[in-house]
């Protein structure tokens, strides 16, 4: 069972919890790759475990786009004052944001 990366990002408070988040993000990516290798998803929707972006470049571009869009917060997102948490949230959104 995969970890909810958005919930985990919200628990990041320091370097050690950020590193835990990074390890879980990587594990989620690896698990999705394994699932996709066995049973490919439709090219018209998210792939295994909800990944919308598959290349490193696409993930970083999506992360940057979401970071810019949320710099002042969003309707259902209050920007964290904690830079470790904010970075984890930015990277988590690289999985989903298009």
N, CA, C and O of each residue as an XYZ file, in Angstrom:
392
protein
N       0.848     -1.178      0.000
C       0.000      0.000      0.000
C       0.889      1.235      0.000
O       1.847      1.316      0.768
N       0.576      2.178     -0.846
C       1.399      3.377     -0.941
C       0.990      4.412      0.100
O      -0.140      4.421      0.589
N       1.924      5.267      0.415
C       1.730      6.339      1.381
C       1.056      7.510      0.668
O       1.331      7.756     -0.506
N       0.182      8.228      1.359
C      -0.416      9.440      0.806
C       0.649     10.525      0.868
O       0.932     11.059      1.940
N       1.235     10.850     -0.265
C       2.350     11.786     -0.304
C       1.952     13.198      0.105
O       2.755     13.916      0.700
N       0.737     13.600     -0.202
C       0.302     14.943      0.193
C       0.164     15.045      1.702
O       0.549     16.053      2.294
N      -0.383     14.013      2.325
C      -0.480     14.009      3.791
C       0.902     13.957      4.425
O       1.165     14.639      5.415
N       1.780     13.145      3.852
C       3.131     13.045      4.386
C       3.864     14.381      4.243
O       4.575     14.794      5.159
N       3.699     15.052      3.120
C       4.335     16.367      2.926
C       3.888     17.347      4.003
O       4.671     18.187      4.446
N       2.645     17.241      4.417
C       2.113     18.144      5.447
C       2.701     17.871      6.829
O       2.523     18.679      7.741
N       3.398     16.749      7.000
C       4.013     16.439      8.294
C       5.480     16.836      8.349
O       6.113     16.726      9.398
N       6.024     17.296      7.232
C       7.445     17.656      7.187
C       7.687     18.905      8.027
O       6.995     19.913      7.886
N       8.692     18.813      8.907
C       9.011     19.962      9.766
C      10.502     20.302      9.775
O      10.889     21.396     10.187
N      11.345     19.356      9.317
C      12.781     19.575      9.379
C      13.464     18.679      8.343
O      12.806     17.990      7.563
N      14.794     18.708      8.355
C      15.539     17.949      7.360
C      15.264     16.451      7.433
O      15.114     15.806      6.395
N      15.196     15.892      8.621
C      14.991     14.438      8.727
C      13.612     14.024      8.218
O      13.488     12.986      7.566
N      12.581     14.805      8.499
C      11.254     14.452      7.985
C      11.162     14.726      6.491
O      10.412     14.052      5.785
N      11.916     15.709      6.002
C      11.974     15.947      4.554
C      12.627     14.763      3.849
O      12.160     14.328      2.797
N      13.707     14.243      4.428
C      14.370     13.080      3.836
C      13.452     11.866      3.827
O      13.452     11.102      2.862
N      12.671     11.676      4.884
C      11.697     10.577      4.900
C      10.706     10.754      3.752
O      10.374      9.801      3.048
N      10.238     11.998      3.575
C       9.323     12.283      2.474
C       9.975     11.940      1.130
O       9.345     11.303      0.285
N      11.221     12.353      0.927
C      11.902     12.054     -0.342
C      11.997     10.560     -0.586
O      11.796     10.097     -1.708
N      12.304      9.800      0.463
C      12.378      8.337      0.315
C      11.021      7.756     -0.069
O      10.948      6.857     -0.907
N       9.960      8.256      0.529
C       8.610      7.768      0.198
C       8.199      8.182     -1.215
O       7.539      7.415     -1.916
N       8.583      9.383     -1.634
C       8.301      9.832     -3.000
C       8.993      8.918     -4.004
O       8.396      8.507     -4.999
N      10.252      8.605     -3.736
C      10.993      7.697     -4.608
C      10.385      6.295     -4.610
O      10.295      5.661     -5.662
N       9.971      5.814     -3.453
C       9.354      4.485     -3.368
C       8.039      4.451     -4.135
O       7.731      3.459     -4.795
N       7.271      5.518     -4.055
C       6.010      5.614     -4.790
C       6.279      5.565     -6.296
O       5.568      4.890     -7.040
N       7.307      6.285     -6.734
C       7.696      6.297     -8.151
C       8.090      4.887     -8.608
O       7.635      4.414     -9.649
N       8.939      4.222     -7.816
C       9.372      2.861     -8.171
C       8.188      1.900     -8.231
O       8.095      1.086     -9.150
N       7.292      1.991     -7.264
C       6.117      1.118     -7.257
C       5.249      1.370     -8.483
O       4.745      0.426     -9.090
N       5.073      2.626     -8.848
C       4.277      2.955    -10.038
C       4.936      2.404    -11.294
O       4.252      1.884    -12.175
N       6.254      2.512    -11.382
C       6.972      1.965    -12.542
C       6.766      0.457    -12.664
O       6.560     -0.061    -13.762
N       6.821     -0.244    -11.532
C       6.629     -1.692    -11.539
C       5.216     -2.059    -11.985
O       5.030     -2.988    -12.771
N       4.237     -1.337    -11.489
C       2.845     -1.586    -11.889
C       2.670     -1.325    -13.378
O       2.054     -2.121    -14.087
N       3.217     -0.201    -13.850
C       3.093      0.159    -15.270
C       3.776     -0.866    -16.171
O       3.290     -1.140    -17.269
N       4.883     -1.429    -15.727
C       5.590     -2.431    -16.527
C       4.735     -3.678    -16.726
O       4.794     -4.321    -17.774
N       3.940     -4.014    -15.709
C       3.093     -5.207    -15.786
C       1.749     -4.918    -16.459
O       1.256     -5.721    -17.252
N       1.169     -3.772    -16.135
C      -0.153     -3.406    -16.645
C      -0.174     -1.925    -17.000
O      -0.519     -1.097    -16.157
N       0.189     -1.579    -18.228
C       0.226     -0.169    -18.608
C      -1.150      0.499    -18.511
O      -2.176     -0.095    -18.844
N      -1.138      1.736    -18.051
C      -2.370      2.532    -17.952
C      -2.705      3.158    -19.302
O      -1.883      3.174    -20.219
N      -3.895      3.660    -19.401
C      -4.308      4.396    -20.595
C      -3.441      5.643    -20.746
O      -3.107      6.285    -19.750
N      -3.077      5.987    -21.960
C      -2.284      7.208    -22.164
C      -3.107      8.486    -21.971
O      -2.560      9.587    -22.040
N      -4.399      8.351    -21.733
C      -5.282      9.515    -21.634
C      -5.653      9.888    -20.203
O      -6.557     10.695    -19.986
N      -4.973      9.314    -19.243
C      -5.258      9.629    -17.851
C      -4.033      9.382    -17.005
O      -2.965      9.059    -17.525
N      -4.179      9.531    -15.716
C      -3.024      9.291    -14.852
C      -2.594      7.836    -14.906
O      -3.400      6.933    -15.132
N      -1.327      7.639    -14.696
C      -0.808      6.279    -14.686
C      -0.900      5.702    -13.281
O      -1.562      6.254    -12.402
N      -0.235      4.600    -13.097
C      -0.300      3.895    -11.815
C      -0.012      4.821    -10.648
O       0.894      5.653    -10.709
N      -0.777      4.673     -9.604
C      -0.652      5.440     -8.366
C      -0.857      6.940     -8.568
O      -0.454      7.747     -7.730
N      -1.486      7.304     -9.687
C      -1.857      8.698     -9.900
C      -0.803      9.588    -10.513
O      -1.004     10.801    -10.588
N       0.311      9.039    -10.953
C       1.359      9.861    -11.550
C       0.898     10.435    -12.884
O       0.565      9.691    -13.807
N       0.882     11.750    -12.980
C       0.550     12.449    -14.227
C       1.814     12.749    -15.031
O       1.765     12.854    -16.256
N       2.933     12.885    -14.347
C       4.197     13.265    -14.977
C       5.208     12.145    -14.765
O       5.406     11.688    -13.640
N       5.852     11.700    -15.857
C       6.723     10.546    -15.761
C       8.196     10.863    -15.908
O       9.024     10.130    -15.368
N       8.555     11.898    -16.599
C       9.980     12.195    -16.737
C      10.410     13.160    -15.641
O       9.593     13.896    -15.089
N      11.699     13.146    -15.335
C      12.224     14.063    -14.327
C      11.913     15.499    -14.724
O      11.496     16.302    -13.890
N      12.114     15.820    -15.988
C      11.836     17.171    -16.468
C      10.384     17.568    -16.281
O      10.094     18.693    -15.874
N       9.472     16.656    -16.572
C       8.039     16.949    -16.423
C       7.670     17.139    -14.957
O       6.850     17.996    -14.628
N       8.267     16.348    -14.082
C       7.986     16.474    -12.651
C       8.490     17.816    -12.133
O       7.779     18.502    -11.398
N       9.699     18.194    -12.508
C      10.267     19.465    -12.052
C       9.487     20.637    -12.638
O       9.231     21.615    -11.935
N       9.108     20.558    -13.905
C       8.308     21.630    -14.514
C       6.963     21.775    -13.816
O       6.522     22.892    -13.547
N       6.310     20.659    -13.520
C       5.021     20.713    -12.831
C       5.190     21.256    -11.415
O       4.365     22.039    -10.945
N       6.246     20.846    -10.744
C       6.518     21.352     -9.395
C       6.714     22.864     -9.424
O       6.153     23.585     -8.599
N       7.504     23.335    -10.367
C       7.768     24.776    -10.477
C       6.497     25.544    -10.818
O       6.250     26.615    -10.264
N       5.691     25.001    -11.728
C       4.440     25.675    -12.111
C       3.494     25.772    -10.918
O       2.881     26.815    -10.690
N       3.374     24.673    -10.152
C       2.497     24.714     -8.979
C       3.041     25.665     -7.918
O       2.275     26.384     -7.277
N       4.371     25.670     -7.729
C       4.984     26.572     -6.749
C       4.675     28.024     -7.094
O       4.359     28.824     -6.214
N       4.769     28.356     -8.372
C       4.457     29.725     -8.803
C       2.980     30.039     -8.621
O       2.624     31.137     -8.193
N       2.122     29.079     -8.944
C       0.676     29.297     -8.823
C       0.234     29.419     -7.370
O      -0.779     30.055     -7.082
N       0.986     28.817     -6.455
C       0.581     28.794     -5.049
C       1.414     29.717     -4.168
O       1.328     29.638     -2.942
N       2.207     30.578     -4.762
C       3.105     31.431     -3.976
C       2.358     32.270     -2.939
O       2.908     32.571     -1.880
N       1.129     32.645     -3.227
C       0.312     33.406     -2.270
C      -0.773     32.535     -1.637
O      -1.718     33.052     -1.041
N      -0.640     31.229     -1.764
C      -1.671     30.312     -1.285
C      -2.723     30.105     -2.358
O      -2.724     30.790     -3.381
N      -3.603     29.175     -2.125
C      -4.696     28.858     -3.050
C      -5.977     28.712     -2.243
O      -5.954     28.750     -1.013
N      -7.064     28.551     -2.923
C      -8.356     28.449     -2.245
C      -8.359     27.384     -1.146
O      -8.872     27.617     -0.051
N      -7.790     26.225     -1.440
C      -7.769     25.134     -0.464
C      -6.348     24.815      0.003
O      -6.067     23.699      0.440
N      -5.466     25.793     -0.093
C      -4.073     25.589      0.316
C      -3.541     26.859      0.958
O      -3.524     27.924      0.341
N      -3.115     26.733      2.184
C      -2.436     27.820      2.873
C      -0.940     27.542      2.806
O      -0.470     26.511      3.288
N      -0.209     28.454      2.215
C       1.231     28.291      2.048
C       1.906     28.132      3.414
O       1.680     28.926      4.327
N       2.719     27.117      3.533
C       3.427     26.856      4.783
C       4.560     27.854      4.967
O       5.257     28.201      4.013
N       4.734     28.304      6.183
C       5.865     29.170      6.520
C       7.137     28.342      6.730
O       8.242     28.885      6.730
N       6.976     27.023      6.908
C       8.116     26.142      7.105
C       8.709     25.793      5.736
O       8.029     25.163      4.926
N       9.962     26.185      5.455
C      10.523     25.930      4.120
C      10.698     24.447      3.795
O      10.620     24.070      2.626
N      10.930     23.602      4.792
C      11.034     22.157      4.538
C       9.689     21.604      4.076
O       9.621     20.824      3.125
N       8.612     22.018      4.764
C       7.272     21.555      4.392
C       6.889     22.090      3.010
O       6.360     21.352      2.178
N       7.156     23.362      2.775
C       6.814     23.963      1.480
C       7.509     23.214      0.350
O       6.889     22.937     -0.676
N       8.785     22.881      0.523
C       9.508     22.160     -0.518
C       8.926     20.768     -0.734
O       8.810     20.315     -1.873
N       8.563     20.093      0.339
C       7.948     18.767      0.207
C       6.618     18.878     -0.538
O       6.313     18.044     -1.391
N       5.836     19.892     -0.224
C       4.553     20.092     -0.906
C       4.769     20.374     -2.394
O       4.038     19.858     -3.240
N       5.759     21.183     -2.705
C       6.063     21.496     -4.106
C       6.438     20.219     -4.865
O       5.930     19.975     -5.959
N       7.321     19.413     -4.288
C       7.722     18.187     -4.952
C       6.577     17.188     -5.069
O       6.451     16.505     -6.086
N       5.750     17.098     -4.046
C       4.585     16.189     -4.101
C       3.668     16.570     -5.253
O       3.140     15.701     -5.947
N       3.480     17.858     -5.454
C       2.577     18.303     -6.524
C       3.152     18.041     -7.905
O       2.410     18.026     -8.887
N       4.456     17.835     -7.998
C       5.059     17.462     -9.284
C       4.528     16.142     -9.809
O       4.604     15.870    -11.007
N       3.993     15.328     -8.925
C       3.386     14.056     -9.311
C       2.073     14.266    -10.052
O       1.754     13.526    -10.983
N       1.307     15.286     -9.634
C      -0.061     15.456    -10.113
C      -0.282     16.643    -11.050
O      -1.034     16.540    -12.019
N       0.364     17.754    -10.765
C       0.042     19.028    -11.409
C       0.404     19.000    -12.887
O       1.471     18.514    -13.261
N      -0.475     19.516    -13.717
C      -0.210     19.547    -15.159
C      -0.165     20.961    -15.656
O       0.048     21.190    -16.847
